Amino acid sequence: MFSVALIPPAHPGGDYGLVYMDAATYPDMCGHATIGAATTLIELGLVGPTMPGYDGVFEFGLRTPAGRVELRATLKNGRCQAVAFRLGFAFFLCTLELRVGDGRTVPVHIAHGGQWYAFVDVNAAGLRIDANAIDALIAAAQDIRARIAAQLTMADPSSGKPPVVGNIVWTDTPRDPQAAGFNVPVSAAGSFDRSPCGTATCARMAALVALGQLEIGQSFINEGLMGTLYRGMPVGADMRDKISGIIPQVEGSAWITGHSRLLVDERDPLGNGYLVGGGPAVL
């Protein structure tokens, strides 16, 4: 699960801002959290068309640490059915040949799509995707993450240093006949994503285009662990910092499942939070 802090627009009619949070860090971008935040803003009437019962497409933007993200929401009778987001850039960095736990060597594709991702074919690694055996994939991802950190020498063009790749994505043959890909992402926190992951889908499309396995303008439907689908497309090619990449677009759906109210009482000595073993949290 992700959390998103909504930052109100700086002026009337401006974009909302998003700050992403997960169990490990504050990521620059998260696709499924963006889809969820956009859906929530529309469903609560904070953004969207003013016409009651609107049918059609509504376009708007959100500000994120990765830059402004363009969105296109599809509404039916005023309710949000799906949200497509478009990232400014995603690119493939390199392929590493890594030796995994049982001694076999597997290719690992490194790409960026709002976050850094490493894509590993689960069968090549001698593993299998099973929702009831996810712990094995989480443990194997931890080993691969450490091996990437030890062997990756190619630099991130934005920093000039090798990137820190925290997200390992297990890929497999899709189960759904509509899908062309199957993603099971595992984060640096050891959590897995029930969805195909929006930013991982962006990064994977960048890798597929670079490897000659996907064309600009070609649809790429990606399946997640629970059988849900994201509909992606590299809508254009681009180049940044002498790196060839794509402009990716991904569409998915989200639903509000509850409302809650968080309170901080000024008399509560732990009201600002705490870290077990790490001292008081500084907020």
VOPAGU-2260 file (C-alpha; in pm, 1 decimal, decimal comma):
REM VOPAGU-2260
SITE   aa  ch    i         X         Y         Z
SITE  MET   A    0       0,0       0,0       0,0
SITE  PHE   A    1     102,3     355,6     -69,7
SITE  SER   A    2       3,5     679,2      97,3
SITE  VAL   A    3     -40,4    1008,0     -85,9
SITE  ALA   A    4     -40,9    1347,6      82,1
SITE  LEU   A    5    -252,0    1590,0    -121,9
SITE  ILE   A    6    -117,0    1943,2    -149,6
SITE  PRO   A    7    -392,2    2197,6    -234,1
SITE  PRO   A    8    -342,3    2414,1    -545,8
SITE  ALA   A    9    -140,4    2731,4    -500,5
SITE  HIS   A   10    -415,9    2926,7    -676,6
SITE  PRO   A   11    -778,8    2859,7    -778,2
SITE  GLY   A   12    -797,0    2620,2   -1069,4
SITE  GLY   A   13    -434,8    2511,5   -1027,4
SITE  ASP   A   14    -300,5    2158,2   -1000,6
SITE  TYR   A   15    -304,7    1956,1    -680,9
SITE  GLY   A   16      32,6    1829,9    -564,7
SITE  LEU   A   17     113,2    1475,8    -451,0
SITE  VAL   A   18     374,2    1351,6    -204,5
SITE  TYR   A   19     415,8     972,7    -212,5
SITE  MET   A   20     500,7     756,3      86,4
SITE  ASP   A   21     557,2     383,9     128,6
SITE  ALA   A   22     701,1     166,8     403,9
SITE  ALA   A   23    1059,7     244,9     301,5
SITE  THR   A   24    1084,6     595,5     162,3
SITE  TYR   A   25     926,7     888,2     -24,3
SITE  PRO   A   26     930,6     780,1    -391,9
SITE  ASP   A   27     940,6    1038,8    -667,9
SITE  MET   A   28     650,8     877,5    -851,1
SITE  CYS   A   29     397,1     597,0    -818,9
SITE  GLY   A   30     158,1     511,2   -1099,5
SITE  HIS   A   31    -111,6     323,9    -909,9
SITE  ALA   A   32    -109,0     585,1    -631,4
SITE  THR   A   33    -150,1     856,7    -895,4
SITE  ILE   A   34    -447,5     672,7   -1044,2
SITE  GLY   A   35    -595,7     636,2    -695,0
SITE  ALA   A   36    -536,9     999,8    -602,3
SITE  ALA   A   37    -684,7    1123,6    -930,5
SITE  THR   A   38    -989,3     900,2    -888,7
SITE  THR   A   39   -1037,6    1024,1    -531,6
SITE  LEU   A   40   -1014,7    1389,4    -633,4
SITE  ILE   A   41   -1280,6    1334,4    -901,2
SITE  GLU   A   42   -1510,2    1122,0    -685,8
SITE  LEU   A   43   -1499,2    1380,5    -406,3
SITE  GLY   A   44   -1574,1    1660,9    -650,5
SITE  LEU   A   45   -1243,4    1841,2    -591,4
SITE  VAL   A   46   -1159,2    1831,5    -962,2
SITE  GLY   A   47   -1358,5    1738,7   -1267,6
SITE  PRO   A   48   -1631,0    1865,2   -1500,6
SITE  THR   A   49   -1902,6    2078,6   -1347,1
SITE  MET   A   50   -2179,3    1918,3   -1554,2
SITE  PRO   A   51   -2379,9    1665,8   -1342,8
SITE  GLY   A   52   -2383,1    1312,9   -1479,6
SITE  TYR   A   53   -2101,5    1390,2   -1725,0
SITE  ASP   A   54   -2009,1    1121,5   -1979,0
SITE  GLY   A   55   -1675,7    1154,6   -2153,3
SITE  VAL   A   56   -1312,1    1242,2   -2096,3
SITE  PHE   A   57   -1174,3    1499,3   -1850,9
SITE  GLU   A   58    -809,9    1606,0   -1874,6
SITE  PHE   A   59    -609,6    1764,3   -1592,7
SITE  GLY   A   60    -267,6    1750,6   -1428,4
SITE  LEU   A   61    -104,9    1676,4   -1093,4
SITE  ARG   A   62     228,8    1798,0    -956,0
SITE  THR   A   63     464,0    1526,2    -831,3
SITE  PRO   A   64     829,9    1508,1    -723,6
SITE  ALA   A   65     896,6    1362,8   -1071,2
SITE  GLY   A   66     736,1    1665,2   -1238,7
SITE  ARG   A   67     390,4    1747,5   -1367,3
SITE  VAL   A   68     190,2    1441,7   -1472,5
SITE  GLU   A   69     -79,4    1473,1   -1736,8
SITE  LEU   A   70    -397,4    1272,7   -1675,4
SITE  ARG   A   71    -702,0    1174,5   -1873,4
SITE  ALA   A   72   -1001,5    1047,7   -1676,3
SITE  THR   A   73   -1289,7     859,4   -1835,9
SITE  LEU   A   74   -1623,1     933,7   -1666,2
SITE  LYS   A   75   -1961,8     768,2   -1701,5
SITE  ASN   A   76   -2265,2     932,8   -1541,9
SITE  GLY   A   77   -2025,5    1150,8   -1345,5
SITE  ARG   A   78   -1831,9     856,8   -1195,7
SITE  CYS   A   79   -1466,8     790,8   -1267,5
SITE  GLN   A   80   -1421,0     468,6   -1462,6
SITE  ALA   A   81   -1048,5     483,4   -1541,7
SITE  VAL   A   82    -751,2     721,1   -1530,7
SITE  ALA   A   83    -461,8     734,6   -1775,5
SITE  PHE   A   84    -139,9     910,3   -1674,9
SITE  ARG   A   85     145,3    1013,0   -1902,7
SITE  LEU   A   86     503,0    1040,5   -1780,0
SITE  GLY   A   87     743,6    1285,1   -1937,8
SITE  PHE   A   88    1015,5    1025,9   -1993,6
SITE  ALA   A   89    1113,0     662,9   -1930,8
SITE  PHE   A   90    1430,8     491,6   -2046,2
SITE  PHE   A   91    1626,5     167,3   -2052,7
SITE  LEU   A   92    1973,2     175,8   -1894,0
SITE  CYS   A   93    2135,1    -166,0   -1944,3
SITE  THR   A   94    2113,9    -543,4   -1906,4
SITE  LEU   A   95    2319,4    -720,0   -1639,9
SITE  GLU   A   96    2401,6   -1089,1   -1636,3
SITE  LEU   A   97    2361,1   -1190,6   -1272,2
SITE  ARG   A   98    2427,7   -1519,6   -1099,6
SITE  VAL   A   99    2134,1   -1612,7    -876,2
SITE  GLY   A  100    2106,2   -1834,1    -570,6
SITE  ASP   A  101    2113,6   -2174,2    -744,0
SITE  GLY   A  102    2412,8   -2081,0    -960,6
SITE  ARG   A  103    2235,2   -2006,2   -1287,3
SITE  THR   A  104    2294,7   -1679,8   -1472,6
SITE  VAL   A  105    1996,8   -1465,3   -1568,4
SITE  PRO   A  106    1963,4   -1139,7   -1764,3
SITE  VAL   A  107    1834,3    -847,4   -1556,7
SITE  HIS   A  108    1704,1    -542,9   -1744,5
SITE  ILE   A  109    1743,0    -206,1   -1565,9
SITE  ALA   A  110    1507,2      77,7   -1661,9
SITE  HIS   A  111    1360,1     397,2   -1518,4
SITE  GLY   A  112     998,6     509,6   -1532,8
SITE  GLY   A  113     954,1     745,8   -1240,5
SITE  GLN   A  114    1147,5     499,4   -1024,2
SITE  TRP   A  115    1429,2     253,2   -1096,3
SITE  TYR   A  116    1329,1    -105,2   -1174,2
SITE  ALA   A  117    1506,6    -432,6   -1247,1
SITE  PHE   A  118    1310,7    -684,9   -1455,1
SITE  VAL   A  119    1383,4   -1055,7   -1406,9
SITE  ASP   A  120    1215,5   -1347,7   -1583,5
SITE  VAL   A  121    1087,6   -1567,3   -1301,2
SITE  ASN   A  122    1132,8   -1890,2   -1499,2
SITE  ALA   A  123    1491,9   -1807,3   -1592,8
SITE  ALA   A  124    1559,1   -1764,7   -1221,3
SITE  GLY   A  125    1413,0   -2108,9   -1145,6
SITE  LEU   A  126    1117,1   -1967,9    -952,7
SITE  ARG   A  127     742,4   -1943,6   -1003,8
SITE  ILE   A  128     476,6   -1681,3    -946,4
SITE  ASP   A  129     218,1   -1794,6    -694,1
SITE  ALA   A  130      20,1   -1562,2    -468,5
SITE  ASN   A  131      37,2   -1827,3    -197,0
SITE  ALA   A  132     415,8   -1847,7    -216,4
SITE  ILE   A  133     504,8   -1480,1    -244,6
SITE  ASP   A  134     763,0   -1500,5      36,5
SITE  ALA   A  135    1002,1   -1693,0    -190,7
SITE  LEU   A  136     988,1   -1415,7    -451,5
SITE  ILE   A  137    1042,5   -1147,7    -186,1
SITE  ALA   A  138    1349,1   -1332,1     -50,9
SITE  ALA   A  139    1493,7   -1389,0    -398,6
SITE  ALA   A  140    1436,2   -1022,1    -484,3
SITE  GLN   A  141    1644,4    -920,8    -183,1
SITE  ASP   A  142    1935,1   -1131,1    -310,0
SITE  ILE   A  143    1909,4    -989,5    -663,6
SITE  ARG   A  144    1888,6    -633,8    -527,8
SITE  ALA   A  145    2217,9    -684,6    -343,8
SITE  ARG   A  146    2384,6    -834,1    -652,2
SITE  ILE   A  147    2273,7    -540,1    -865,7
SITE  ALA   A  148    2420,1    -296,9    -611,4
SITE  ALA   A  149    2752,4    -483,5    -624,6
SITE  GLN   A  150    2775,6    -511,7   -1005,1
SITE  LEU   A  151    2596,3    -213,3   -1159,2
SITE  THR   A  152    2851,6      37,9   -1286,9
SITE  MET   A  153    2656,5     230,0   -1552,4
SITE  ALA   A  154    2569,1     579,0   -1435,7
SITE  ASP   A  155    2232,4     740,8   -1390,6
SITE  PRO   A  156    2246,9    1025,8   -1645,8
SITE  SER   A  157    2087,0    1266,4   -1399,5
SITE  SER   A  158    2344,1    1213,0   -1122,9
SITE  GLY   A  159    2647,7    1064,0   -1294,8
SITE  LYS   A  160    2649,4     781,8   -1039,6
SITE  PRO   A  161    2517,3     423,8   -1059,5
SITE  PRO   A  162    2150,0     425,7    -961,3
SITE  VAL   A  163    2014,1     260,7    -649,6
SITE  VAL   A  164    1771,0       0,6    -785,4
SITE  GLY   A  165    1529,1     -86,5    -508,3
SITE  ASN   A  166    1241,5    -236,9    -708,5
SITE  ILE   A  167    1272,7    -590,1    -846,2
SITE  VAL   A  168    1000,2    -691,5   -1091,2
SITE  TRP   A  169     937,7   -1058,0   -1161,7
SITE  THR   A  170     804,9   -1111,5   -1512,8
SITE  ASP   A  171     620,5   -1411,4   -1652,8
SITE  THR   A  172     390,1   -1527,4   -1929,9
SITE  PRO   A  173      50,8   -1358,0   -1882,8
SITE  ARG   A  174    -254,9   -1561,4   -1783,8
SITE  ASP   A  175    -509,8   -1323,3   -1935,3
SITE  PRO   A  176    -533,7   -1358,5   -2315,6
SITE  GLN   A  177    -559,5    -978,3   -2348,0
SITE  ALA   A  178    -225,1    -922,5   -2178,0
SITE  ALA   A  179     121,6    -908,7   -2332,1
SITE  GLY   A  180     311,6    -889,0   -2002,8
SITE  PHE   A  181     295,4   -1004,4   -1640,2
SITE  ASN   A  182     452,6    -799,7   -1357,9
SITE  VAL   A  183     502,2    -880,2    -989,2
SITE  PRO   A  184     701,8    -592,1    -834,3
SITE  VAL   A  185     881,4    -628,6    -500,2
SITE  SER   A  186     991,7    -305,1    -331,4
SITE  ALA   A  187    1300,4    -232,8    -122,4
SITE  ALA   A  188    1075,4    -252,2     185,1
SITE  GLY   A  189    1002,8    -617,7     105,1
SITE  SER   A  190     644,2    -548,9       4,7
SITE  PHE   A  191     485,2    -663,3    -320,7
SITE  ASP   A  192     237,5    -491,6    -547,2
SITE  ARG   A  193     -98,6    -651,6    -617,3
SITE  SER   A  194    -119,7    -442,8    -936,8
SITE  PRO   A  195     120,4    -455,9   -1235,7
SITE  CYS   A  196     255,8    -121,1   -1103,4
SITE  GLY   A  197     207,4     188,0   -1317,3
SITE  THR   A  198     561,0     324,7   -1309,5
SITE  ALA   A  199     704,4     -26,8   -1351,5
SITE  THR   A  200     484,1     -64,8   -1659,2
SITE  CYS   A  201     632,8     261,9   -1791,7
SITE  ALA   A  202     985,9     137,6   -1726,8
SITE  ARG   A  203     913,2    -202,4   -1877,3
SITE  MET   A  204     777,5     -47,8   -2195,9
SITE  ALA   A  205    1097,1     159,2   -2221,4
SITE  ALA   A  206    1303,1    -159,4   -2189,6
SITE  LEU   A  207    1090,5    -346,2   -2444,3
SITE  VAL   A  208    1120,0     -62,0   -2695,7
SITE  ALA   A  209    1498,0     -45,5   -2648,5
SITE  LEU   A  210    1524,8    -423,6   -2690,4
SITE  GLY   A  211    1317,1    -417,8   -3008,7
SITE  GLN   A  212    1021,0    -602,7   -2856,5
SITE  LEU   A  213     766,6    -316,6   -2860,7
SITE  GLU   A  214     697,1     -37,6   -3108,8
SITE  ILE   A  215     609,5     327,2   -3048,0
SITE  GLY   A  216     229,4     352,0   -3060,8
SITE  GLN   A  217     180,3     -20,2   -2990,5
SITE  SER   A  218     -51,4    -122,7   -2707,2
SITE  PHE   A  219     101,0    -305,9   -2411,1
SITE  ILE   A  220    -145,1    -460,8   -2164,7
SITE  ASN   A  221      25,2    -564,7   -1841,4
SITE  GLU   A  222    -120,4    -815,1   -1592,1
SITE  GLY   A  223     -64,7    -814,4   -1215,7
SITE  LEU   A  224     -52,6   -1082,5    -948,4
SITE  MET   A  225    -428,0   -1072,1    -885,9
SITE  GLY   A  226    -520,2   -1069,4   -1255,0
SITE  THR   A  227    -585,4    -695,0   -1283,3
SITE  LEU   A  228    -471,8    -516,3   -1599,3
SITE  TYR   A  229    -300,4    -189,4   -1686,1
SITE  ARG   A  230    -325,0     -65,2   -2043,5
SITE  GLY   A  231      -2,3      95,7   -2153,9
SITE  MET   A  232     144,5     247,6   -2467,2
SITE  PRO   A  233     470,1     421,6   -2557,7
SITE  VAL   A  234     302,8     721,3   -2720,6
SITE  GLY   A  235     624,7     879,2   -2842,8
SITE  ALA   A  236    1004,6     863,7   -2850,2
SITE  ASP   A  237    1227,7    1119,3   -2680,6
SITE  MET   A  238    1587,7    1182,9   -2577,4
SITE  ARG   A  239    1717,6    1329,6   -2250,6
SITE  ASP   A  240    2081,0    1370,6   -2147,8
SITE  LYS   A  241    2184,0    1177,8   -2463,1
SITE  ILE   A  242    1968,8     883,8   -2349,5
SITE  SER   A  243    1701,0     752,4   -2588,0
SITE  GLY   A  244    1369,4     680,3   -2421,0
SITE  ILE   A  245     994,1     694,6   -2454,7
SITE  ILE   A  246     695,8     896,8   -2342,3
SITE  PRO   A  247     481,8     630,8   -2171,3
SITE  GLN   A  248     110,7     631,7   -2095,8
SITE  VAL   A  249     -65,5     388,3   -1862,2
SITE  GLU   A  250    -435,4     353,9   -1781,4
SITE  GLY   A  251    -593,5     177,6   -1483,9
SITE  SER   A  252    -885,4     200,0   -1242,0
SITE  ALA   A  253    -922,0     266,2    -869,9
SITE  TRP   A  254   -1206,0     274,7    -619,3
SITE  ILE   A  255   -1257,9     450,2    -287,9
SITE  THR   A  256   -1293,9     183,3     -19,0
SITE  GLY   A  257   -1327,9     395,3     294,0
SITE  HIS   A  258   -1310,2     732,1     465,9
SITE  SER   A  259   -1123,7     797,2     789,0
SITE  ARG   A  260   -1017,1    1093,2     997,7
SITE  LEU   A  261    -675,3    1113,9    1162,4
SITE  LEU   A  262    -634,0    1328,4    1472,6
SITE  VAL   A  263    -325,4    1454,0    1656,0
SITE  ASP   A  264    -391,7    1566,0    2011,8
SITE  GLU   A  265    -137,5    1824,1    2126,8
SITE  ARG   A  266    -127,7    1654,9    2467,4
SITE  ASP   A  267     -18,0    1320,4    2317,5
SITE  PRO   A  268     359,1    1280,6    2375,8
SITE  LEU   A  269     380,0    1041,0    2077,2
SITE  GLY   A  270     131,6    1225,1    1860,0
SITE  ASN   A  271     393,8    1309,7    1598,6
SITE  GLY   A  272     489,2     945,6    1557,3
SITE  TYR   A  273     789,6     737,1    1658,0
SITE  LEU   A  274    1038,8     487,5    1518,6
SITE  VAL   A  275    1093,5     167,7    1714,3
SITE  GLY   A  276    1467,5     135,1    1769,0
SITE  GLY   A  277    1536,6     462,3    1591,7
SITE  GLY   A  278    1433,7     723,6    1846,4
SITE  PRO   A  279    1151,4     976,6    1812,7
SITE  ALA   A  280    1039,4    1058,7    1460,7
SITE  VAL   A  281    1115,1    1411,1    1345,5
SITE  LEU   A  282     828,9    1551,4    1142,9
